[in-house]
Amino acid sequence: MSTQAGSQMQSFTHDGFDLAFLDRQPASGEGDPVLMIHGFASSHYVNWVSPGWFKTLNDAGYRAIAFDNRGHGASSKSYDEADYTPVKMASDATALLD
């Protein structure tokens, strides 16, 4: 999935889910990371790429990281509500940064 000129989604597996994410360094090559987490029924693209936040952060010298929460966007889905607790969702973000 292409989400921004020259950017490709990557993925990692955590807790049985394939989670899609986008990770871009600023033009300087290195910057402090900012993790962007979208809301319910959305995606990294809708909340962060399309409105220009990804570009704004990169232009300001930050490393911009955004992922599609489990059950959203390009990440895998489950129909079991027990898979969507706040603790499990937060652990996905922690796993991405580790």
Secondary structure, DSSP 4 states (H G I P E B T S, - for coil): -EEETTEE-EEEEETTEEEEEEEE--TTS---EEEEE--TT--HIIIIITTTHHHHHHHTTPEEEEEPPTTSTTS---S-GGGG-HHHHHHHHHHHH-
